[in-house]
Amino acid sequence: MRQPWFVLGRTRCQSGSAAPDFTLLDGNGQPHSLAAYRGRWLLLYFYPRDNTPLCTREACAVRDSWGEFARLNAGVLGISLDNAASHQQFAAAQNLPFPLLSDPTGEVALQYGALLRVGPVRLARRFSFLVDPHGHIRKCYFKVQVDRHARDVLDDLRQLQTV
């Protein structure tokens, strides 16, 4: 059977579902797991590639809002299929205060429905998930606008914390 030229990971994650657990390494080789963020909110954002214009704008917008994420007791993890060395360089160049995690096999991106394959190329789609302190997805972002994304997530986070 012939494979289509592109394949999307199935979107299994939806608001109210348990966030799939994972353990991935950051650019410094340190492991990060979803379970380590229990007890606090977490923005888990997938992005295609380090050092590309849209991904840089998105990461910098989150960086510029870092103080507000911290005030709201929310962590941030960025995930792409890039390797740890690429993440280390990208995070240092942009002064990112949050970890970028390497998902080289795309397994975590697939679990979250964020894996995109175009022929032999595999990328993470620009999807984000707001995870509550109990490990449940409270908000899914499947149409991310990079310049507004951090602000949109913070607005949703404030609203969800008052419920």
C-alpha positions as CSV (number, residue, x, y, z in Angstrom):
1,M,0.0,0.0,0.0
2,R,1.4,3.4,-1.0
3,Q,1.8,5.9,1.9
4,P,0.3,9.4,1.4
5,W,2.9,12.2,1.0
6,F,1.9,13.6,4.4
7,V,0.6,12.0,7.6
8,L,-0.8,13.8,10.6
9,G,-0.6,12.5,14.1
10,R,-4.1,11.8,15.3
11,T,-5.3,14.4,17.8
12,R,-6.0,12.2,20.8
13,C,-5.7,14.9,23.3
14,Q,-8.7,17.0,24.1
15,S,-9.8,19.3,26.9
16,G,-10.6,17.2,30.0
17,S,-8.4,14.2,29.1
18,A,-5.4,13.1,31.0
19,A,-2.2,14.5,29.5
20,P,0.0,11.7,28.2
21,D,3.1,11.4,30.5
22,F,6.6,11.6,29.1
23,T,10.2,12.0,30.0
24,L,12.4,14.0,27.6
25,L,15.8,15.6,27.8
26,D,16.5,19.3,27.5
27,G,19.4,21.0,25.8
28,N,21.6,20.4,28.8
29,G,20.8,16.7,28.9
30,Q,18.5,17.1,32.0
31,P,15.4,14.9,32.0
32,H,11.9,16.6,32.4
33,S,8.7,14.6,32.9
34,L,5.1,15.7,32.9
35,A,4.8,14.2,36.4
36,A,7.4,16.6,37.8
37,Y,5.0,19.5,37.1
38,R,2.1,18.0,39.1
39,G,0.8,20.7,41.5
40,R,1.3,23.5,39.1
41,W,-0.1,24.6,35.7
42,L,2.0,23.9,32.6
43,L,2.0,25.2,29.1
44,L,3.2,22.4,26.9
45,Y,3.9,23.8,23.4
46,F,5.1,21.9,20.4
47,Y,6.8,23.8,17.6
48,P,8.4,22.8,14.2
49,R,12.0,23.9,14.3
50,D,14.6,25.9,16.3
51,N,15.9,29.1,14.8
52,T,13.1,29.6,12.3
53,P,11.3,33.0,12.2
54,L,7.9,31.9,13.5
55,C,9.3,29.6,16.2
56,T,11.6,32.3,17.4
57,R,8.8,34.8,17.6
58,E,6.7,32.3,19.6
59,A,9.5,31.4,22.0
60,C,10.4,35.1,22.5
61,A,6.8,36.0,23.2
62,V,6.6,33.4,25.9
63,R,10.0,34.5,27.2
64,D,8.7,38.1,27.4
65,S,5.7,36.9,29.4
66,W,7.8,34.7,31.7
67,G,7.2,36.7,34.8
68,E,3.4,36.5,34.4
69,F,3.6,32.7,33.9
70,A,5.7,32.5,37.1
71,R,3.2,34.7,39.1
72,L,0.4,32.3,38.0
73,N,2.4,29.3,39.2
74,A,2.7,28.0,35.6
75,G,5.7,26.2,34.0
76,V,6.5,26.2,30.3
77,L,8.0,23.4,28.2
78,G,8.7,23.7,24.5
79,I,9.0,20.5,22.5
80,S,10.3,19.8,19.0
81,L,12.0,17.0,17.2
82,D,15.3,19.0,17.1
83,N,18.3,17.5,18.9
84,A,19.5,18.7,22.3
85,A,22.5,20.6,20.9
86,S,20.1,22.6,18.6
87,H,17.9,23.4,21.7
88,Q,20.8,24.5,23.8
89,Q,22.0,26.9,21.1
90,F,18.5,28.3,20.4
91,A,17.7,28.7,24.1
92,A,21.0,30.5,24.8
93,A,20.7,32.8,21.7
94,Q,17.2,33.8,22.7
95,N,17.7,33.9,26.5
96,L,14.9,31.5,27.1
97,P,14.2,30.9,30.8
98,F,12.2,27.7,30.2
99,P,13.4,24.3,29.0
100,L,13.2,23.1,25.4
101,L,12.8,19.4,25.1
102,S,14.1,17.1,22.4
103,D,11.6,14.5,21.0
104,P,13.9,12.9,18.4
105,T,11.6,9.9,17.7
106,G,8.5,12.0,17.6
107,E,6.8,9.7,20.0
108,V,5.6,12.3,22.4
109,A,4.4,14.6,19.5
110,L,2.5,11.6,18.2
111,Q,0.8,10.9,21.6
112,Y,-0.4,14.5,21.6
113,G,-1.4,14.5,18.0
114,A,1.2,17.0,17.0
115,L,3.4,14.9,14.7
116,L,3.5,15.9,11.0
117,R,5.2,13.8,8.4
118,V,5.8,15.3,5.0
119,G,7.5,12.6,2.9
120,P,10.7,11.7,4.8
121,V,10.5,14.9,6.9
122,R,9.0,14.8,10.4
123,L,8.1,17.9,12.3
124,A,6.0,18.8,15.4
125,R,3.0,20.8,14.5
126,R,2.4,24.1,16.3
127,F,0.0,22.8,18.9
128,S,-0.1,23.7,22.6
129,F,-1.8,22.3,25.6
130,L,-2.6,24.0,29.0
131,V,-2.3,21.3,31.6
132,D,-3.8,21.7,35.1
133,P,-2.0,20.9,38.4
134,H,-3.7,17.4,38.4
135,G,-2.3,16.5,35.0
136,H,-5.4,17.0,32.9
137,I,-5.6,19.0,29.7
138,R,-7.7,22.1,30.3
139,K,-7.2,23.9,27.0
140,C,-6.0,22.8,23.5
141,Y,-4.6,25.3,21.0
142,F,-4.6,23.9,17.5
143,K,-4.5,27.2,15.6
144,V,-1.7,29.0,17.3
145,Q,-1.0,32.6,16.3
146,V,2.6,33.1,17.4
147,D,2.4,36.8,18.3
148,R,-0.7,36.4,20.4
149,H,-0.2,32.9,21.8
150,A,1.5,33.8,25.1
151,R,-1.1,36.4,25.8
152,D,-4.0,34.1,24.9
153,V,-2.7,31.3,27.1
154,L,-2.2,33.8,30.0
155,D,-5.8,35.0,29.6
156,D,-7.1,31.5,29.6
157,L,-4.9,30.6,32.6
158,R,-6.3,33.5,34.6
159,Q,-9.8,32.5,33.7
160,L,-9.3,28.8,34.6
161,Q,-7.7,29.7,37.9
162,T,-10.7,31.7,39.0
163,V,-13.2,28.9,38.3
